[in-house]
Amino acid sequence: MSSAADTAPLLQFPCDFPIKAMGMDTDEFAAQVVMIIRRHAPDLREGAITQRPSGKGRYVSVTVTIQAQSQAQLDAIYRDLTACPAVLMAL
């Protein structure tokens, strides 16, 4: 027997959702990530984008917090991020 809780979505939309992408620390990487995410979430808030270099400075992680509207929106963002050759990992 399944209950309503078994089929409840993991997220309640809309919600703030951080998307993290990691790649080589180049001048273009953060801009590429933001451009991809803006295709699906054009209204980024001030302070929505943060960057953190790796310990040796070779890689960088870019986190963009969006107001997610649906699981389909998140799926499309991750699909586009992982299709980008500059993105080594997306979380």
N, C-alpha and C positions, 0 to 999 in steps of 0.2 A: 504494500500500500504506500502510495506517495502522498505527501502533504503539499500544501501550497508553498511551504518553505523550500521544498526540494526543487521547485521550478522558478523560484524568485531570482531575478537578475542579480548579478554580483554588484552592480553599480546602479545608483538611482540618478537618472539624468534629469536636468542638467547638473553637472558637478565640476568642480575644479579637478583637473587631471594633469599630473606632470608627465611629460614625454621626454625621455633622455636618449640622446644619440651620441655615440662615441666615434672618433675618427682621428686622423693625423692632425696635429696642431698647425694648420695653415691659415693664411689670411682669409681664405674663401670658405672654410668649413662651416663656421657658425652661420654665415649668410646663406649658404646652401640649405642648411637644416631649417632655418627660419622661413626661407622661401617655400620649401616643401610644405611645412606645417601651415603657413598662411593660405595656401591653396584651399585648405579644408576648414581653417579657423581664422578668417581674416581679421577678426576683432580682438587682437591680443592686447591685454592690459599693460599699463606701464609696470615695469619690474617683472614681467612674465618670463624674461630670458636671463638665464644665468650660465656662466661658464666656469669650468674648473680644470686646470691643467693637471696632467699626470705628474707623478713625483719627479720624473726625469725630464718633463716638458716636451716629450715627443708626441703625446696624444692629448686630446682635450675632450671633455664631456660637455655637451650643451643641453641644458634642461629648459624646456619651454612648457609653462603651465597654461593650459587652455581651459576654457569653459566648454567642456565636452557636452554635446547635445545628444549623441547616440552611440551605440556600439558600432554601427556601420561607419560613422565618422572616424572613430578610433581605428577601426580595421583599415580604412582607406589611407589614413596617415601612416600607419606602420607598413603597409604594402609599398607606398611610395618611398618611405625612408629606406627600407631594406633593398629596394631596387636601385638606389643611388650608390654608385661605386665608391664614393668617398666615405659612406657610412659603414663602419666596421661592425657596429652593434647598435641595436635600438631596443630600449626597454620602456 
